[in-house]
Amino acid sequence: MTEILNGLVLADLGIAHHPRPDHAAYVASLLVLKDDPKAIFIAASKTQQAADWMHAQQPETQDLA
């Protein structure tokens, strides 16, 4: 789920992300989770928790306006 985590964190922080073809191949490999309908939701939830934690570690910014 690291590719999904990367996408969430980079988008949240406003950092450009230029995926490579092997990133898509990795995400496509997650289709093996289709045998367990809940697995992708559990994995996505854990990924979101990790993204939220990483975002919370960022220093506070002050508006200069």
C-alpha positions as CSV (number, residue, x, y, z in Angstrom):
1,M,0.0,0.0,0.0
2,T,3.0,2.3,-0.1
3,E,2.1,3.6,-3.5
4,I,-1.3,4.6,-2.3
5,L,0.3,6.2,0.8
6,N,2.7,8.1,-1.3
7,G,0.0,9.5,-3.5
8,L,-2.1,10.5,-0.5
9,V,0.7,12.2,1.4
10,L,2.2,14.0,-1.7
11,A,-1.3,15.3,-2.8
12,D,-2.0,16.5,0.8
13,L,1.3,18.3,1.0
14,G,1.0,19.8,-2.5
15,I,4.1,18.0,-3.9
16,A,4.1,17.0,-7.5
17,H,4.1,13.2,-8.1
18,H,5.2,11.7,-11.3
19,P,4.4,8.0,-11.1
20,R,6.5,5.5,-13.1
21,P,5.1,2.5,-14.9
22,D,6.3,0.2,-12.2
23,H,4.2,2.1,-9.7
24,A,1.1,1.2,-11.7
25,A,2.2,-2.4,-11.9
26,Y,2.6,-2.6,-8.1
27,V,-0.9,-1.2,-7.6
28,A,-2.3,-3.6,-10.2
29,S,-0.7,-6.4,-8.2
30,L,-3.0,-5.5,-5.3
31,L,-5.9,-7.1,-7.3
32,V,-5.0,-10.3,-5.6
33,L,-6.9,-8.8,-2.7
34,K,-10.1,-9.3,-4.6
35,D,-10.5,-12.7,-3.0
36,D,-11.2,-11.0,0.3
37,P,-13.7,-8.2,-0.2
38,K,-12.7,-6.5,3.1
39,A,-8.9,-6.7,2.6
40,I,-8.6,-3.7,0.3
41,F,-10.8,-1.6,2.7
42,I,-8.7,-2.6,5.7
43,A,-5.5,-1.9,3.8
44,A,-6.7,1.5,2.6
45,S,-7.8,2.4,6.2
46,K,-4.4,1.5,7.5
47,T,-2.8,3.5,4.7
48,Q,-5.0,6.5,5.5
49,Q,-4.0,6.3,9.2
50,A,-0.3,6.3,8.2
51,A,-0.9,9.3,5.9
52,D,-2.7,11.2,8.7
53,W,0.1,10.4,11.1
54,M,2.8,11.6,8.6
55,H,0.8,14.8,7.9
56,A,0.5,15.4,11.7
57,Q,4.3,15.3,12.0
58,Q,4.7,18.3,9.7
59,P,5.5,21.6,11.4
60,E,2.7,24.1,11.8
61,T,2.8,26.9,9.2
62,Q,1.8,30.4,9.9
63,D,-0.2,32.5,7.4
64,L,1.8,35.6,6.4
65,A,-1.3,37.4,5.1
